Amino acid sequence: MSKPNFQKAIAFLLRKECIIVLYVLLAIIATSKQYLHHSFNNYLIYKYVFWHTLDAQNLYKNYAEYLDSNHYGPVFSLFAAPFALLPDGLGTFLWNIANVAILLWGIYSLPLSQNKKTIIAWICAHETLTALFSFQFNIALTGLILLSFSYAVQRKEVQSAFFIALGTLIKLYGIVGLAFFFFTKNKFKFILGGIAAFLVLFVLPMAISSPAFIIQSYQDWYQSLTHKNSLNASLTSFQDISLMGMVRRISGDVTIPNGPFLIGGLILFALPYFRIKQYKNLGFQLMLLASTLIFTVIFSSGSESPTYIIAFAGVAIWFIVQPSPKPAWIIALFVFAFLLTSLSPTDIFPRTVKEFIRLNSLKALPCVVIWLTLTYQMLKEDFGTYQIANK
């Protein structure tokens, strides 16, 4: 290919319209494959959260309509309502398209140049596809976390607080948006907006049910999550793809507790906050966003392969923030993550290798290494020297 044609191809791939078409196609392809094979159990869970809320039936029991249990908050019934009211054939397609739309909304809200945001979207495309095959809400949740960050640094505190409240009351991971509190200009406005958003979203599902049922559902939700957490540590489950999961599975000791890892992780996560003078630097802010996204997944025993769309968005942001030209070791670490984290579930790896990676939670390994690396960078580097174009 000649140089002009190559440049035209790159320019085309960096267009926002190209990314939108790509993501919609990924949603259609994944949905078609799974729907034709009657493999959309997660979608049925989401659908029946709405119908069970409407009928005031326990949201967290196992039902004949699907082969698992729900682990989302009562407000999720309203999020799922537009899709639940449609035939499954249409609802599944629109569900996945809506999820990628929220993710792209989050990516393109970031204070970066258009090209850098598009590169992040390209990097996240394969992890998005993995999550689409499972009809995972984690795609949209990643977008909500990104939006909570973008609005925080844009001094739109109420909007940021709303997305944090929405993400939290649907799936607890959303609460990590509070990590961006110190980047807000008007903290009082942020707090008031957050309280108001939580109250409104807490009450809103009562419009299609009853106050007593919704309050009881929040209690049931807590018990459901507690029970789920106790099951995640199994040495053969498809969950616990985390730092703790790696240690438990490689050692063969399922009794190793989460506590020491979480305490150590929280200390390391909090240390960069002491660099108050760095708060004003966009590079530091974006690195904290990357840290938050990766931390959320590698320190959760509930993490499974499709959850890694959250962590890999963090990996993409970390990579984009690195100054150019990027050192060889940064590129090598990113390639390591792309191969082992993103591509390990695919057929480019032999079945025995894929199973070895899964059984030892090694999908988490590159993300753990990158998170430790970026934590060190946040503690040592002067982000005022980073040239990060945001236009």
C-alpha positions in Angstrom: 0.0 0.0 0.0 1.4 3.4 -1.0 2.0 6.0 1.7 -0.9 8.3 0.7 -3.3 5.3 0.6 -2.0 4.2 4.0 -2.6 7.6 5.5 -6.1 7.7 4.0 -6.8 4.3 5.6 -5.6 5.5 9.0 -7.6 8.7 8.7 -10.7 6.7 7.9 -10.1 4.3 10.9 -9.7 7.3 13.2 -13.1 8.8 12.3 -15.7 8.7 15.0 -18.3 7.5 12.5 -16.1 4.5 11.7 -16.1 3.5 15.4 -19.9 4.0 15.7 -20.5 1.6 12.8 -17.9 -0.9 14.1 -19.5 -1.0 17.6 -23.1 -1.3 16.2 -21.9 -4.2 13.9 -20.2 -5.9 16.9 -23.5 -5.6 18.8 -25.5 -7.0 15.9 -23.0 -9.9 15.2 -22.8 -10.9 18.8 -26.5 -10.7 19.4 -27.3 -12.7 16.2 -25.0 -15.5 17.1 -26.3 -15.8 20.7 -29.9 -15.3 19.8 -29.9 -18.0 17.1 -28.3 -20.4 19.5 -30.9 -19.5 22.3 -28.0 -18.4 24.4 -29.2 -15.1 26.0 -29.8 -16.1 29.6 -28.4 -12.9 31.1 -30.8 -10.9 29.0 -33.7 -12.9 30.4 -32.5 -12.1 33.9 -32.6 -8.4 33.1 -36.0 -8.7 31.4 -37.6 -10.4 34.4 -36.2 -7.9 36.9 -38.7 -5.6 35.4 -41.6 -8.1 35.3 -40.8 -9.4 38.8 -40.7 -5.8 40.2 -44.1 -5.1 38.5 -45.5 -8.3 40.1 -43.8 -7.7 43.5 -41.9 -11.0 43.3 -38.6 -11.5 45.0 -35.9 -10.2 42.6 -33.2 -12.5 43.8 -34.6 -16.0 43.7 -33.9 -18.5 41.0 -36.8 -18.7 38.5 -37.7 -21.2 35.8 -37.5 -18.5 33.2 -33.7 -18.3 33.5 -30.9 -20.5 35.0 -29.2 -18.0 37.3 -30.1 -15.3 39.8 -30.3 -11.6 39.6 -27.6 -9.5 41.3 -28.7 -6.0 40.2 -30.5 -3.3 42.3 -34.2 -2.5 42.1 -33.7 0.6 40.0 -32.4 -1.7 37.3 -36.0 -2.7 36.6 -36.6 0.7 35.1 -33.4 0.6 33.0 -34.5 -2.8 31.6 -38.1 -1.8 31.1 -37.9 -0.5 27.5 -36.3 -3.8 26.4 -38.5 -6.1 28.6 -41.6 -4.7 26.9 -40.3 -5.8 23.4 -40.2 -9.3 21.9 -36.9 -11.0 22.8 -35.7 -11.0 19.2 -35.8 -7.2 19.1 -35.1 -6.5 22.8 -31.8 -8.4 22.7 -30.5 -6.4 19.7 -31.5 -3.1 21.2 -30.1 -4.0 24.6 -26.6 -4.6 23.2 -26.8 -1.5 21.0 -27.9 0.6 24.0 -25.0 -0.7 26.0 -22.3 0.2 23.4 -24.0 3.6 22.9 -23.5 4.4 26.6 -19.9 3.1 26.4 -19.1 5.3 23.4 -20.8 8.2 25.1 -18.4 7.8 28.0 -15.3 7.4 25.8 -16.1 10.4 23.7 -16.8 12.5 26.8 -13.2 12.2 27.9 -11.0 15.4 27.9 -8.8 14.1 25.1 -8.3 14.7 21.4 -10.7 13.0 19.0 -8.0 10.7 17.7 -7.0 9.6 21.2 -10.6 8.8 22.1 -11.0 6.9 18.9 -7.8 4.9 19.7 -9.2 4.0 23.1 -12.4 2.8 21.4 -10.4 0.6 19.1 -8.4 -0.8 22.0 -11.6 -1.7 23.9 -13.4 -3.2 20.9 -12.5 -6.8 21.5 -13.2 -6.7 25.2 -16.5 -5.1 24.3 -17.3 -8.0 21.9 -16.5 -10.5 24.7 -19.0 -8.7 27.0 -21.6 -8.4 24.2 -21.7 -12.2 23.8 -22.9 -12.3 27.4 -25.2 -9.3 27.1 -23.3 -7.8 29.9 -24.4 -4.5 31.5 -20.7 -4.0 32.4 -20.3 -2.3 28.9 -22.8 0.4 29.9 -21.4 0.6 33.5 -17.9 1.4 32.0 -19.6 4.2 30.2 -21.3 5.5 33.3 -17.9 5.5 35.2 -16.3 7.4 32.4 -19.2 9.9 32.3 -18.9 10.5 36.1 -15.2 11.3 35.6 -15.7 13.6 32.6 -18.5 15.6 34.2 -16.5 15.9 37.4 -13.4 17.4 35.7 -15.7 19.6 33.5 -17.2 21.1 36.7 -20.6 19.6 36.0 -21.0 18.2 39.5 -24.7 17.4 39.4 -24.3 15.3 36.3 -21.3 13.5 37.7 -23.1 12.7 40.9 -26.1 11.4 39.0 -24.1 8.9 37.0 -22.4 7.7 40.2 -25.7 7.2 41.9 -27.2 5.5 38.9 -24.2 3.1 38.5 -24.1 2.3 42.2 -27.8 1.6 42.6 -27.7 -0.7 39.6 -24.4 -2.5 40.3 -22.2 -1.5 43.3 -19.1 -1.1 41.1 -20.5 2.3 40.1 -19.6 3.8 43.5 -16.0 4.0 42.4 -16.9 7.2 40.7 -16.5 8.8 44.1 -12.8 8.5 43.5 -13.1 11.7 41.4 -14.5 13.8 44.2 -11.3 15.8 44.7 -11.3 16.9 41.0 -14.7 18.7 41.4 -14.7 22.4 41.8 -17.9 22.8 43.8 -17.8 20.0 46.3 -20.9 21.1 48.1 -22.9 21.1 44.9 -21.5 17.6 44.2 -22.5 16.3 47.6 -26.0 17.8 47.4 -26.5 16.5 43.8 -25.4 13.0 44.9 -27.8 12.9 47.8 -30.6 14.1 45.7 -29.8 11.6 42.9 -29.6 8.7 45.3 -32.9 9.6 46.9 -34.7 10.0 43.6 -33.3 6.8 42.2 -34.0 4.9 45.4 -37.7 5.9 45.3 -38.2 5.8 41.5 -38.9 2.0 41.2 -41.7 2.4 43.7 -43.7 4.0 40.8 -44.1 0.5 39.3 -44.2 -1.4 42.6 -44.7 -0.5 46.2 -42.5 1.2 48.8 -42.5 -1.9 51.0 -41.4 -4.2 48.2 -38.6 -1.9 47.0 -37.2 -1.5 50.6 -37.4 -5.2 51.1 -35.7 -5.7 47.7 -32.7 -3.6 48.8 -32.3 -5.9 51.9 -32.6 -9.0 49.6 -30.0 -7.5 47.3 -27.5 -7.2 50.1 -28.1 -10.8 51.1 -27.8 -11.9 47.5 -24.4 -10.2 47.0 -23.1 -11.6 50.3 -24.1 -15.1 49.3 -22.6 -14.6 45.8 -19.3 -13.4 47.2 -19.0 -16.6 49.3 -19.4 -18.7 46.1 -16.9 -16.8 43.9 -13.8 -18.3 45.5 -14.3 -21.7 44.0 -11.2 -23.0 42.3 -13.1 -23.9 39.1 -15.8 -21.1 38.8 -15.7 -18.7 35.9 -15.5 -15.8 38.4 -12.9 -14.6 40.8 -10.6 -13.5 37.9 -8.8 -11.2 40.3 -5.6 -10.7 42.2 -7.0 -12.7 45.0 -8.3 -15.3 42.6 -4.9 -15.8 41.0 -3.3 -16.4 44.4 -6.1 -18.7 45.6 -6.0 -20.8 42.4 -2.3 -21.0 41.9 -1.8 -22.0 45.5 -4.8 -24.2 45.5 -5.9 -22.7 48.8 -9.5 -21.5 48.6 -9.5 -20.3 52.2 -7.2 -17.3 51.5 -9.3 -14.3 52.4 -9.9 -11.1 50.4 -9.3 -8.8 53.4 -5.5 -8.4 53.3 -5.5 -7.9 49.5 -8.2 -5.3 49.7 -6.5 -3.4 52.6 -3.2 -3.4 50.7 -4.9 -2.4 47.5 -6.8 0.5 49.1 -3.6 1.8 50.7 -1.8 1.8 47.3 -4.8 3.3 45.6 -5.0 6.1 48.1 -1.3 7.1 48.2 -1.4 9.2 45.0 -4.1 11.4 46.6 -1.4 12.9 48.8 0.1 14.6 45.7 -2.3 17.4 46.0 -0.3 19.7 43.7 -0.8 17.2 40.8 -4.6 17.4 41.0 -4.8 20.2 38.4 -2.9 18.2 35.8 -5.0 16.4 33.2 -2.5 13.6 33.0 -2.8 12.9 36.7 -6.6 13.0 36.5 -6.6 10.5 33.7 -4.2 8.2 35.4 -6.5 8.1 38.4 -9.4 7.3 36.2 -7.3 4.4 34.7 -6.3 3.3 38.2 -10.0 3.3 39.3 -11.2 1.3 36.4 -8.5 -1.4 36.8 -8.7 -1.5 40.6 -12.5 -2.1 40.4 -11.9 -5.4 38.6 -8.7 -6.8 39.9 -9.8 -6.5 43.5 -13.3 -8.0 43.0 -13.9 -11.7 43.6 -17.0 -11.3 41.4 -14.9 -10.4 38.3 -15.4 -12.7 35.3 -14.1 -12.5 31.8 -16.8 -10.1 30.5 -16.2 -7.8 33.4 -12.8 -6.9 32.0 -14.3 -4.4 29.6 -14.1 -2.1 32.7 -10.4 -2.9 33.4 -9.4 -2.8 29.8 -10.8 0.7 29.4 -8.4 1.6 32.2 -5.5 -0.1 30.4 -6.3 1.8 27.2 -6.4 5.2 29.0 -3.1 4.4 30.8 -1.5 3.6 27.5 -2.8 6.7 25.7 -1.7 9.0 28.6 2.0 7.8 28.3 4.2 10.5 26.7 5.2 10.0 23.0 7.3 8.4 21.8 6.3 5.6 24.1 9.2 3.6 25.6 9.6 0.0 24.4 8.7 -1.4 27.8 5.4 0.5 27.9 4.5 -0.9 24.5 5.6 -4.4 25.6 3.4 -4.2 28.7 0.4 -3.1 26.7 0.9 -5.9 24.1 1.2 -8.4 27.0 -2.1 -7.1 28.3 -3.8 -7.2 24.9 -2.7 -10.8 24.3 -3.2 -12.3 27.8 -6.2 -10.3 29.0 -8.1 -9.5 25.9 -7.3 -12.4 23.5 -6.9 -15.3 25.9 -10.5 -16.4 25.6 -10.2 -16.6 21.8 -9.2 -19.5 19.6 -5.8 -18.1 18.9 -4.9 -19.9 22.1 -5.1 -23.8 22.2 -7.9 -25.1 24.3 -5.6 -26.5 27.0 -3.8 -23.1 27.2 -7.1 -21.2 27.5 -8.2 -23.6 30.3 -4.9 -23.2 32.1 -5.3 -19.4 31.9 -8.9 -19.5 33.2 -8.3 -22.0 36.0 -5.4 -19.8 37.3 -7.2 -16.5 36.8 -4.2 -15.3 34.7 -6.4 -13.0 32.6 -5.9 -10.6 35.6 -2.1 -10.7 35.6 -1.3 -8.0 33.0 -3.9 -5.7 34.6 -2.3 -6.2 38.0 1.1 -5.4 36.7 -0.1 -2.3 34.8 -2.0 -1.1 37.9 1.1 -1.4 40.0 3.1 0.4 37.3 0.7 3.3 37.0 0.5 3.6 40.8 4.2 4.0 40.9 4.1 6.5 38.1 1.4 8.5 39.9 3.6 8.6 43.0 6.8 9.6 41.2 6.2 11.6 38.0 5.4 15.3 37.4 2.3 15.3 35.2 2.7 18.9 34.5 5.3 17.9 31.9 2.8 15.6 30.1 1.5 17.0 26.9 -2.0 15.8 26.6 -4.1 17.5 23.9 -7.8 17.6 24.7 -9.0 19.2 21.5 
